[in-house]
Amino acid sequence: MPRVLMILVPLALTIYAFIDCITTDERDVRYLPKPIWAILVLLFPVVGSLSWQIVGRKRAVDGGSRGGVRGGGDGWVAPDDNPEFLKSLGKNTGQDGPEEPAQDGRDTPEDAEDASTAEAPKDEELLRSWEADLRRREEELRREGEGPEDTPPAAGA
């Protein structure tokens, strides 16, 4: 078992350091160019990997978290915290932003009823057209003799 660990631990460290080296931004690499660090990590697995981890790249300052300030700098920002993303959603739906609540700060049931009664005729008309289309298709299938019948299939079949 110790022999396996003596092989797997340096191998895992080398793989981690190499992937970290090639994915690190060029401006975060210190002292040597990035390709040289990658070659060092591959040629000298233990020494190169440890030196990359300790010396080769810049570390996050004060607190150890990257991007410290929420939304600050060039760090990644979650979509729900990104105002530009939220504005783009409004543009896609034809709105300028999120829907505004009623003046008292909440939507009233009367507003919901007014909206539903305004849309009710459209919905009913759409439902009628779907029903007519369904009836037409069923009738065509019955004429061809392939369609569903009103009687359910036999219970043992």
ABEGO torsion letter per residue (X at the ends): XAAAAAAAAAAAAAAAAAAAAAABBAAABBGBBAAAAAAAAAABAAAAAAAAAAAABBBBBGGGBBGABBGBEABBBBAAABAAAAAAAAAAAGBABBBBBBAAGBBBAAAAAAAAAAAAAAAAAAAAAAAAAAAAAAAAAAAAGABBBABBBBAAX
